[in-house]
Amino acid sequence: MKYSELTDLTGEELRRKEAEFRDELFKLRLRQATTQLENPMRVRQLRRDIARIKTAQRALAAAAARGGS
């Protein structure tokens, strides 16, 4: 997922996406501990997507703080 796609989402949508990605990452890590993964790069991709979401959330909060003050 690209950052430009995330900037179009609302705060609630970002929270939902983050929860969804965290859940998927948790399941992949469990599967990784027990067996081999089909696509081990998916773990890396999910971690980076979560970081992008957090960045977008932070930017959204900063914009709201600037506009609200």
OpenMM code with the backbone's topology and positions (N, CA, C; nanometers):
from openmm import Vec3, app, unit

residues = "MET LYS TYR SER GLU LEU THR ASP LEU THR GLY GLU GLU LEU ARG ARG LYS GLU ALA GLU PHE ARG ASP GLU LEU PHE LYS LEU ARG LEU ARG GLN ALA THR THR GLN LEU GLU ASN PRO MET ARG VAL ARG GLN LEU ARG ARG ASP ILE ALA ARG ILE LYS THR ALA GLN ARG ALA LEU ALA ALA ALA ALA ALA ARG GLY GLY SER".split()
positions = [
    Vec3(0.0846, -0.1172, 0.0000),
    Vec3(0.0000, 0.0000, 0.0000),
    Vec3(0.0890, 0.1233, 0.0000),
    Vec3(0.0561, 0.2173, -0.0839),
    Vec3(0.1358, 0.3391, -0.0951),
    Vec3(0.0835, 0.4468, 0.0000),
    Vec3(0.1739, 0.5352, 0.0392),
    Vec3(0.1378, 0.6426, 0.1305),
    Vec3(0.0304, 0.7332, 0.0704),
    Vec3(0.0387, 0.7557, -0.0591),
    Vec3(-0.0594, 0.8428, -0.1246),
    Vec3(-0.2010, 0.7843, -0.1142),
    Vec3(-0.2121, 0.6532, -0.1122),
    Vec3(-0.3432, 0.5896, -0.0951),
    Vec3(-0.3943, 0.6112, 0.0473),
    Vec3(-0.3038, 0.6163, 0.1434),
    Vec3(-0.3431, 0.6307, 0.2839),
    Vec3(-0.3886, 0.7721, 0.3167),
    Vec3(-0.3357, 0.8705, 0.2453),
    Vec3(-0.3716, 1.0087, 0.2767),
    Vec3(-0.5174, 1.0389, 0.2431),
    Vec3(-0.5787, 0.9567, 0.1599),
    Vec3(-0.7191, 0.9771, 0.1240),
    Vec3(-0.8150, 0.9191, 0.2268),
    Vec3(-0.7637, 0.8392, 0.3215),
    Vec3(-0.8489, 0.7717, 0.4184),
    Vec3(-0.8730, 0.8586, 0.5416),
    Vec3(-0.9844, 0.8338, 0.6095),
    Vec3(-1.0155, 0.9050, 0.7337),
    Vec3(-0.9426, 0.8386, 0.8493),
    Vec3(-0.9483, 0.9016, 0.9643),
    Vec3(-0.8833, 0.8474, 1.0833),
    Vec3(-0.9366, 0.7111, 1.1217),
    Vec3(-1.0672, 0.6951, 1.1132),
    Vec3(-1.1290, 0.5669, 1.1485),
    Vec3(-1.0874, 0.4571, 1.0508),
    Vec3(-1.0834, 0.4892, 0.9242),
    Vec3(-1.0403, 0.3907, 0.8239),
    Vec3(-0.8945, 0.3502, 0.8453),
    Vec3(-0.8116, 0.4463, 0.8838),
    Vec3(-0.6709, 0.4164, 0.9116),
    Vec3(-0.6588, 0.3226, 1.0317),
    Vec3(-0.7390, 0.3480, 1.1355),
    Vec3(-0.7354, 0.2605, 1.2535),
    Vec3(-0.7791, 0.1190, 1.2174),
    Vec3(-0.8828, 0.1081, 1.1341),
    Vec3(-0.9306, -0.0242, 1.0917),
    Vec3(-0.8242, -0.0987, 1.0122),
    Vec3(-0.7603, -0.0278, 0.9194),
    Vec3(-0.6547, -0.0888, 0.8378),
    Vec3(-0.5383, -0.1341, 0.9255),
    Vec3(-0.5005, -0.0498, 1.0217),
    Vec3(-0.3900, -0.0860, 1.1099),
    Vec3(-0.4236, -0.2119, 1.1897),
    Vec3(-0.5440, -0.2188, 1.2427),
    Vec3(-0.5854, -0.3374, 1.3186),
    Vec3(-0.5853, -0.4614, 1.2298),
    Vec3(-0.6324, -0.4450, 1.1078),
    Vec3(-0.6362, -0.5567, 1.0128),
    Vec3(-0.4950, -0.6058, 0.9816),
    Vec3(-0.4030, -0.5134, 0.9565),
    Vec3(-0.2648, -0.5501, 0.9248),
    Vec3(-0.1946, -0.6117, 1.0451),
    Vec3(-0.2192, -0.5569, 1.1643),
    Vec3(-0.1575, -0.6125, 1.2848),
    Vec3(-0.2053, -0.7559, 1.3092),
    Vec3(-0.3340, -0.7799, 1.2855),
    Vec3(-0.3889, -0.9140, 1.3023),
    Vec3(-0.3245, -1.0112, 1.2028),
    Vec3(-0.3125, -0.9680, 1.0792),
    Vec3(-0.2495, -1.0522, 0.9775),
    Vec3(-0.1028, -1.0783, 1.0113),
    Vec3(-0.0328, -0.9767, 1.0597),
    Vec3(0.1073, -0.9926, 1.0977),
    Vec3(0.1211, -1.0916, 1.2131),
    Vec3(0.0315, -1.0836, 1.3100),
    Vec3(0.0333, -1.1768, 1.4227),
    Vec3(0.0162, -1.3202, 1.3741),
    Vec3(-0.0803, -1.3407, 1.2866),
    Vec3(-0.1051, -1.4752, 1.2340),
    Vec3(0.0135, -1.5270, 1.1533),
    Vec3(0.0756, -1.4380, 1.0749),
    Vec3(0.1927, -1.4792, 0.9977),
    Vec3(0.3094, -1.5161, 1.0881),
    Vec3(0.3280, -1.4422, 1.1951),
    Vec3(0.4375, -1.4729, 1.2874),
    Vec3(0.4150, -1.6068, 1.3567),
    Vec3(0.2901, -1.6362, 1.3904),
    Vec3(0.2605, -1.7674, 1.4494),
    Vec3(0.2911, -1.8786, 1.3498),
    Vec3(0.2474, -1.8600, 1.2272),
    Vec3(0.2709, -1.9596, 1.1240),
    Vec3(0.4209, -1.9736, 1.0952),
    Vec3(0.4931, -1.8626, 1.1027),
    Vec3(0.6364, -1.8642, 1.0780),
    Vec3(0.7080, -1.9442, 1.1866),
    Vec3(0.6593, -1.9373, 1.3086),
    Vec3(0.7224, -2.0086, 1.4186),
    Vec3(0.6993, -2.1594, 1.4075),
    Vec3(0.5897, -2.1992, 1.3460),
    Vec3(0.5577, -2.3417, 1.3386),
    Vec3(0.5977, -2.4062, 1.2063),
    Vec3(0.5802, -2.3342, 1.0972),
    Vec3(0.6120, -2.3899, 0.9650),
    Vec3(0.6776, -2.2824, 0.8795),
    Vec3(0.7067, -2.3192, 0.7578),
    Vec3(0.7610, -2.2205, 0.6653),
    Vec3(0.6467, -2.1435, 0.6013),
    Vec3(0.6735, -2.0172, 0.5749),
    Vec3(0.5742, -1.9325, 0.5089),
    Vec3(0.5878, -1.9452, 0.3582),
    Vec3(0.4739, -1.9289, 0.2903),
    Vec3(0.4780, -1.9281, 0.1442),
    Vec3(0.5513, -1.8047, 0.0932),
    Vec3(0.5258, -1.6920, 0.1595),
    Vec3(0.5858, -1.5655, 0.1172),
    Vec3(0.6426, -1.4937, 0.2408),
    Vec3(0.7675, -1.5201, 0.2768),
    Vec3(0.8251, -1.4568, 0.3954),
    Vec3(0.8377, -1.3048, 0.3838),
    Vec3(0.8403, -1.2528, 0.2622),
    Vec3(0.8495, -1.1075, 0.2443),
    Vec3(0.7209, -1.0364, 0.2869),
    Vec3(0.6124, -1.1107, 0.3016),
    Vec3(0.4852, -1.0503, 0.3426),
    Vec3(0.4971, -0.9918, 0.4837),
    Vec3(0.5777, -1.0541, 0.5700),
    Vec3(0.5975, -1.0022, 0.7055),
    Vec3(0.6610, -0.8634, 0.6985),
    Vec3(0.7637, -0.8513, 0.6169),
    Vec3(0.8317, -0.7223, 0.5995),
    Vec3(0.7368, -0.6182, 0.5411),
    Vec3(0.6605, -0.6596, 0.4426),
    Vec3(0.5664, -0.5690, 0.3767),
    Vec3(0.4605, -0.5187, 0.4764),
    Vec3(0.4107, -0.6073, 0.5602),
    Vec3(0.3100, -0.5675, 0.6590),
    Vec3(0.3687, -0.4697, 0.7609),
    Vec3(0.4904, -0.4961, 0.8069),
    Vec3(0.5537, -0.4049, 0.9024),
    Vec3(0.5671, -0.2656, 0.8436),
    Vec3(0.6057, -0.2590, 0.7181),
    Vec3(0.6218, -0.1287, 0.6524),
    Vec3(0.4869, -0.0605, 0.6282),
    Vec3(0.3854, -0.1388, 0.5932),
    Vec3(0.2516, -0.0820, 0.5752),
    Vec3(0.1992, -0.0243, 0.7066),
    Vec3(0.2234, -0.0941, 0.8169),
    Vec3(0.1810, -0.0444, 0.9479),
    Vec3(0.2531, 0.0863, 0.9796),
    Vec3(0.3810, 0.0932, 0.9481),
    Vec3(0.4570, 0.2173, 0.9708),
    Vec3(0.4014, 0.3310, 0.8851),
    Vec3(0.3647, 0.3012, 0.7613),
    Vec3(0.3062, 0.4051, 0.6741),
    Vec3(0.1735, 0.4540, 0.7316),
    Vec3(0.0934, 0.3621, 0.7837),
    Vec3(-0.0348, 0.3997, 0.8433),
    Vec3(-0.0120, 0.4893, 0.9639),
    Vec3(0.0833, 0.4535, 1.0477),
    Vec3(0.1131, 0.5360, 1.1653),
    Vec3(0.1603, 0.6758, 1.1241),
    Vec3(0.2377, 0.6836, 1.0173),
    Vec3(0.2831, 0.8131, 0.9670),
    Vec3(0.1643, 0.8957, 0.9190),
    Vec3(0.0723, 0.8321, 0.8480),
    Vec3(-0.0461, 0.9024, 0.7994),
    Vec3(-0.1335, 0.9479, 0.9155),
    Vec3(-0.1456, 0.8657, 1.0188),
    Vec3(-0.2237, 0.9036, 1.1366),
    Vec3(-0.1604, 1.0235, 1.2062),
    Vec3(-0.0291, 1.0222, 1.2153),
    Vec3(0.0430, 1.1323, 1.2793),
    Vec3(0.0256, 1.2625, 1.2003),
    Vec3(0.0325, 1.2526, 1.0686),
    Vec3(0.0141, 1.3706, 0.9845),
    Vec3(-0.1288, 1.4242, 0.9969),
    Vec3(-0.2247, 1.3336, 1.0053),
    Vec3(-0.3652, 1.3734, 1.0206),
    Vec3(-0.3864, 1.4445, 1.1543),
    Vec3(-0.3236, 1.3913, 1.2603),
    Vec3(-0.3351, 1.4526, 1.3926),
    Vec3(-0.2682, 1.5893, 1.3961),
    Vec3(-0.1535, 1.6012, 1.3301),
    Vec3(-0.0830, 1.7289, 1.3253),
    Vec3(-0.1647, 1.8326, 1.2506),
    Vec3(-0.2268, 1.7911, 1.1405),
    Vec3(-0.3097, 1.8840, 1.0629),
    Vec3(-0.4306, 1.9290, 1.1441),
    Vec3(-0.4875, 1.8374, 1.2198),
    Vec3(-0.6029, 1.8735, 1.3034),
    Vec3(-0.5612, 1.9675, 1.4155),
    Vec3(-0.4430, 1.9453, 1.4709),
    Vec3(-0.3948, 2.0317, 1.5792),
    Vec3(-0.3661, 2.1726, 1.5270),
    Vec3(-0.3092, 2.1811, 1.4079),
    Vec3(-0.2812, 2.3115, 1.3486),
    Vec3(-0.4103, 2.3851, 1.3174),
    Vec3(-0.5057, 2.3132, 1.2638),
    Vec3(-0.6316, 2.3759, 1.2260),
    Vec3(-0.7171, 2.4109, 1.3460),
    Vec3(-0.7044, 2.3311, 1.4539),
    Vec3(-0.7875, 2.3539, 1.5729),
    Vec3(-0.7352, 2.4631, 1.6643),
    Vec3(-0.6057, 2.4937, 1.6578),
    Vec3(-0.5475, 2.5924, 1.7497),
    Vec3(-0.5558, 2.7317, 1.6944),
] * unit.nanometer
topology = app.Topology()
chain = topology.addChain("A")
for resn in residues:
    res = topology.addResidue(resn, chain)
    for name in ("N", "CA", "C"):
        topology.addAtom(name, app.Element.getBySymbol(name[0]), res)
